[in-house]
Amino acid sequence: MMYGWLWRALPGPAWLRVVELAVLAVAVVAACFLWVFPAIAPHLPFNEITVE
């Protein structure tokens, strides 16, 4: 449903929509790696490693 909405909302012919969706996907992944993941990393339990 969301992908159909994105496809209909983007302007241009089909080949341009594919390019736009690829750029949007790269931007979302980059934003996650640059800002989201570093911001939530201290709150995840993976940093608390104890070996006995």
matplotlib code that plots the C-alpha trace (Angstrom):
import matplotlib.pyplot as plt

x = [0.0, 2.8, 4.9, 1.9, 1.3, 5.0, 4.8, 1.8, 3.0, 6.4, 6.3, 7.7, 7.9, 8.5, 12.3, 12.5, 10.4, 12.8, 15.7, 13.9, 12.9, 16.5, 17.8, 15.1, 16.1, 19.8, 18.9, 16.9, 19.7, 22.3, 20.1, 19.7, 23.4, 24.5, 21.9, 19.4, 21.6, 24.2, 21.5, 19.9, 23.0, 23.7, 20.2, 20.4, 21.4, 24.1, 26.7, 26.3, 28.4, 29.4, 31.4, 31.9]
y = [0.0, 2.5, 1.5, 2.0, 5.5, 6.4, 5.1, 7.2, 10.3, 10.6, 12.6, 11.5, 8.4, 5.0, 5.1, 8.4, 7.0, 4.1, 6.5, 8.6, 5.6, 4.4, 7.8, 7.9, 4.4, 5.4, 8.6, 6.7, 4.1, 6.8, 8.7, 5.6, 4.9, 8.5, 9.6, 7.0, 4.0, 6.0, 7.8, 4.6, 2.5, 3.5, 2.4, -1.1, -4.0, -5.2, -3.0, -4.8, -7.9, -9.9, -13.1, -15.1]
z = [0.0, 0.9, -2.1, -4.4, -2.9, -3.5, -7.0, -7.8, -5.9, -7.8, -11.0, -14.3, -16.5, -15.1, -15.5, -13.7, -10.8, -10.5, -10.2, -7.7, -5.6, -5.6, -4.5, -1.7, -0.5, -0.4, 1.5, 4.1, 4.6, 4.9, 7.5, 9.5, 9.6, 10.2, 12.8, 13.9, 14.7, 16.6, 18.6, 19.8, 20.2, 23.9, 24.8, 23.4, 25.7, 23.4, 25.1, 28.4, 27.8, 30.8, 30.6, 33.8]

ax = plt.figure().add_subplot(projection="3d")
ax.plot(x, y, z, "-o")
ax.set_aspect("equal")
plt.show()
